[in-house]
Amino acid sequence: MAAITLKSVKKNYGKTPVIHGVNVEIEAGEFIVILGPSGCGKSTLLRMIAGLEEVTAGEIHIGDRLVNQVEPRDRGCAMVFQNYALYPHMTVAQNIGYSLKVAGVPRAQRDERVRAVAKSVGLEDYLDRRPGQLSGGQRQRVAMARAMVREPKVFLFDEPFSNLDAKLRVAMRAEVRRLHRDLGVTSVFVTHDQTEAMTLADRLIIMNAGRVEQIGKPSEVYNRPASRFVADFIGSPAMNLIEGMFDEQGHFVYGRGGRLAAEPLNGQRRPGRKLVLGVRPEAVRRTNEQKPGAIPALVEYIEELGAARLIHADASGTRIVAVETENVDIPSGAPVHLEFNDDALHVFSAEDGRRIDAHA
Amino acid sequence: MERRAYYRNRLLPWLLIAPQLILIFVFFYWPASQALYWAFTLEQAWGGGNVWVGFDNFRQVFGDARYWNTVMRSGLYALAATGISMTLALVLALFVDRSLRGTKIFQDVYIWPYAIAAPAAGVAFRFIFSPEAGLVGTLNGMWPGIWNPATNGAHALLMVIVCHAWLGIGYNFIFFLAALQMIPRSMFEAGAMDGAGPARRMIDLQLPLIAPTTFFLLIMNIISSFTDSFGLIDVMTEGGPVGSTEVMVYKIYFDGFRGLDYSGAAAQSIVLMLLVMALTFVQFKWIERRIHYA
């Protein structure tokens, strides 16, 4: 178990920068998930921690040791790869035990540890099989067992479940969680799947285009997204984002002249100031009568989800999605009024996309 | 999935494969049938056609100690040429695969020798290995008489083997490189995470994973050393000095076209053909089953 510290870590491929100075402190025993769209540099960051990718600038510490120049094998990390990267010519037992064999662990001891680890992931009956004879889920378990057997200080997971079907993915998620609870090893898990990220993480690192957008607990990231990108990326259905600006009279004008008055906007009231308002579909309420603060919209279509339904509405040219829990039938084109709670409103700068806090 | 073209015209498909069929008939089946005919018959001493002699020709070939010497020499030649060629090609491919500086150039350059006809290479190597003037001849300048393939049989055999190995490196190199590049990078990285250094990864991961290719090349090289060695030996040593570079294929030529013992030579060529067929059979049967990983 070891803490990991990244200090202004940068990575260039040739002259192209892909990671622009990342600062992260990961506590010992923490389960960290790096989440971001593909190409945001999350795997590169993980591979730099593993030592598979050179660090262009900055420092990576594992425990209290600077590891920039340390070989992967001496960093005390174990990694689970996206495509498992099992050795096809070795049996399951040999795959799991390879690191011990390389380390010169005597055969009897090696067998014992391989057996114990295989048992803990439910592979004890498959030790003599080759990876080619296993199902996807079993291969995934071999990859995990191979990482566990070394008793590493850090687990690194590089989108390990992306090749599994949805059901297996949920099962493996629970298994990884249990593993982490039992072993307490510092874990860094890379994924682009937000559900996976939210359910696994002690803390999330949200990355975009080589930069860290936000670091925080899943609930923090969900409830107080630090930027427009995070607001848009986390949550399903995605957060409504309403772009607009203040006019001379101090009204917030969005879309084709829609107007909105909301308390969190008050501190920002400067003519010409552009803002982006965010409100989660769950926080949008439908009312039938005109109220102060409610905005008029026309229903475009309803998406039926079973337990609830999503109302897609057009408010002066801005698409707004609302979650409707009541079982109602609203025809397309019907006028509705939508209102938001002031404390459910997120305000972002239109220039840099950062969050603006109402009372700051 | 089966994909087939169907022709309404029954003649057209035959016309389409005719060029290849004619080539095979003229240059393989017809000579092979002639060899079979000669191998089991003997031309009468004073003319009058061939008489059937059964396995007499084979008995005579197998009873000849000189023939067995040739077989042993062919075996040595095959092992040495194959060993040298494949080892060097593998080393080069491993370096190129590790993308060292200049990889792109070497990737192309290493293939060139394969494009050179054996006799042409033989002439070049004769100069290189010439005791009077060649590169290796400078050794004679330092220690007179240390190198002379024209009189020393071992030198001559070594010279031919080195040349044969050199010619094969390009071919072997391409196959090895392709096989190495088929190995997913992440498997290597997994090896690195598991604590294996580059040498260890080569032995534990790369070599086992390219085993099917290695086996394929082994058979191809041995077959090539049995058959393609003719051009080289004819140009470089003509089997000499005193038969010390006479391998099976050269003895067939020598006995047949120089010694005019068509029947003996035909019997020998049948033996060689069976040997090559056996190797090919092993290649197909064994490789499919033994060294494949799903």
Interface residues (C-beta under 8 A of the other chain):
Chain A: A50 G51 L52 E71 P72 R73 C77 A78 M79 F81 Q82 N83 A85 L86 Y87 P88 H89 Y98 S99 V102 A103 R130 G132 Q133 R146 R150
Chain B: P184 S186 M187 E189 A190 G191 A192 M193 D194 G195 A196 G197 R200 D204 L205 P208 L209 A211 Y293 A294
